Amino acid sequence: MAETVEERRGLYWFIYFGIAMALFFLNFLPQQMQPTRLAPPDILLALTLAWTIRRPEFVPLALVAVLFLMADLLYHRPPGVFAAATIIGLEFLRSRAQDMRRAAFAIEWIVVGVTIIGVFALTRIITGLALVAQPPLGLSLVQMALTIAVYPVVVVISH
């Protein structure tokens, strides 16, 4: 019994959605009572960018938009700002996915890192222009750096 491409694609959409829901759940589990100075990496962003480069047909734009809008609401970020910046970064990588698959991993990591920097910078610029309260710059920089650093791990695990 052969699996059709549509069935396989739907399965991976469901897997992507399930991973996102698991990440949301894990982020809300109490881990310690004292606040920390480190922001955790955005694993959902790293996973989304990795899958976009590796298999862009398994990461539909509408599902990404819904999940990141849900993340904005759950994490008390301005609704739609991080989601829109992520969509822009995702489409930037999707247009270069063919070239990225043929390039060395170091080049892919650099391009994804620049995209992550762009997503975080665009989010800060838009929220700054809208005069919305922002987290401290240091916290955002730590989260951005950790997201870039965790990208190779996400690629290896999702491979």
Solvent accessible surface area in square Angstrom, and as a share of the most:
residue,aa,sasa,rsa
1,M,248,1.11
2,A,96,0.75
3,E,113,0.51
4,T,77,0.45
5,V,105,0.61
6,E,114,0.51
7,E,101,0.46
8,R,103,0.38
9,R,64,0.23
10,G,33,0.32
11,L,89,0.44
12,Y,62,0.23
13,W,96,0.34
14,F,147,0.61
15,I,65,0.33
16,Y,0,0.00
17,F,73,0.30
18,G,34,0.33
19,I,61,0.31
20,A,0,0.00
21,M,60,0.27
22,A,51,0.39
23,L,28,0.14
24,F,10,0.04
25,F,133,0.56
26,L,92,0.46
27,N,79,0.40
28,F,111,0.46
29,L,74,0.37
30,P,116,0.73
31,Q,147,0.65
32,Q,107,0.48
33,M,173,0.77
34,Q,136,0.61
35,P,124,0.78
36,T,79,0.46
37,R,219,0.80
38,L,117,0.58
39,A,13,0.10
40,P,86,0.54
41,P,38,0.24
42,D,16,0.08
43,I,67,0.34
44,L,10,0.05
45,L,0,0.00
46,A,0,0.00
47,L,10,0.05
48,T,0,0.00
49,L,0,0.00
50,A,0,0.00
51,W,25,0.09
52,T,0,0.00
53,I,0,0.00
54,R,71,0.26
55,R,100,0.36
56,P,23,0.15
57,E,62,0.28
58,F,10,0.04
59,V,0,0.00
60,P,27,0.17
61,L,76,0.38
62,A,74,0.58
63,L,35,0.17
64,V,0,0.00
65,A,38,0.29
66,V,83,0.48
67,L,0,0.00
68,F,1,0.00
69,L,76,0.38
70,M,60,0.27
71,A,2,0.02
72,D,0,0.00
73,L,102,0.51
74,L,66,0.33
75,Y,68,0.26
76,H,168,0.75
77,R,53,0.20
78,P,33,0.21
79,P,91,0.57
80,G,24,0.23
81,V,25,0.15
82,F,6,0.02
83,A,8,0.06
84,A,48,0.37
85,A,1,0.01
86,T,0,0.00
87,I,34,0.17
88,I,106,0.54
89,G,7,0.06
90,L,0,0.00
91,E,69,0.31
92,F,80,0.33
93,L,0,0.00
94,R,63,0.23
95,S,81,0.52
96,R,100,0.37
97,A,2,0.01
98,Q,109,0.49
99,D,84,0.43
100,M,12,0.05
101,R,100,0.37
102,R,176,0.64
103,A,39,0.30
104,A,65,0.51
105,F,74,0.31
106,A,59,0.46
107,I,89,0.45
108,E,3,0.01
109,W,95,0.33
110,I,109,0.55
111,V,35,0.20
112,V,0,0.00
113,G,6,0.06
114,V,90,0.52
115,T,9,0.05
116,I,0,0.00
117,I,80,0.41
118,G,36,0.34
119,V,3,0.02
120,F,19,0.08
121,A,45,0.35
122,L,56,0.28
123,T,20,0.12
124,R,60,0.22
125,I,99,0.50
126,I,64,0.32
127,T,6,0.04
128,G,33,0.32
129,L,144,0.72
130,A,63,0.49
131,L,164,0.82
132,V,60,0.34
133,A,98,0.76
134,Q,60,0.27
135,P,74,0.47
136,P,92,0.58
137,L,97,0.48
138,G,43,0.41
139,L,61,0.30
140,S,13,0.09
141,L,85,0.42
142,V,46,0.27
143,Q,41,0.18
144,M,28,0.13
145,A,55,0.43
146,L,64,0.32
147,T,0,0.00
148,I,37,0.19
149,A,59,0.46
150,V,30,0.17
151,Y,0,0.00
152,P,27,0.17
153,V,80,0.46
154,V,12,0.07
155,V,11,0.07
156,V,113,0.65
157,I,139,0.70
158,S,42,0.27
159,H,183,0.81
